[in-house]
């Protein structure tokens, strides 16, 4: 997956960078970092540049968990 955009062939077990995860969810890279710090998302590997990688399914679950959090309800209304 070149660049930061996901292609249409990305599977739920594919590994993506924080930039790609942010693009997929419509959030900032800082939000992805916060999800990791809060335990919503865990690293699943490293790429050739030692950037953290995350499974697409884990990113989706983290996005859902933060969206369902009571403090987030006002942001998504």
N, C-alpha and C positions, 0 to 999 in steps of 0.2 A: 504494500500500500504506500505509494509515493505521496509525498506532501502531507497535508494535515486532513484532507477530506477522505471520507470512507467511500469505497466503491460499492456498487450494488451487490457484489459477490461476497461481502463480509458475512461470515457465519457467526453464530452466537458464541462459539468457542475460540474465534480468532482473537489474537492479541493486538491491542492498539495502544498508542501513546496517550499521554494526558491531553495533548493538544487535540488529537483525534476524538478522544472521549468528550472533551469540552465542546467541540464542534457538533458532535452527534447529539448532545443533550441541550445545546443552546445556552451553555453556561461558560464561565471563564475558567482558565486553568487553575486559578486560585480556588475556585469552588471544588474542583476535582481534588486538589491538595487538602482542602478542608474535609472532604468526604473520607479521605485516607486517614487523616489525623483523628477523626471522630469514630473510626472503625466501621464506616459504611462500605468501604472499598478497600480491597487488599491487592497488593502487587502480585502479578502472576509470572513475572520474568523480567529480563532486561534485553534490550536490543543491542546491536553491534556498537552503538555509541554509549552504552550503559544507561540509557533512558529507561525508566520504569515502564512496564507494559501491563495492561489490564485486559481481562477477558471482556468481550462485548456484553455477555450476559451479566457479569458482575457490575459493569457500569450501569446497565439498565436497572438492575436491582437497587443499586445505590441511589440512582436518580429517583426511583419510585419511593424508596424509604425516606429520602429528604423531602420529596414532594408531599408525602402523607404526614409529615411531622407537623404538629399543631402550629408551630411558629412560622412554618412556610405557607400556611393556608392563605394568608393575606397577600403574599407575593404572587400567587398563582390565580387569584380571583379575577 
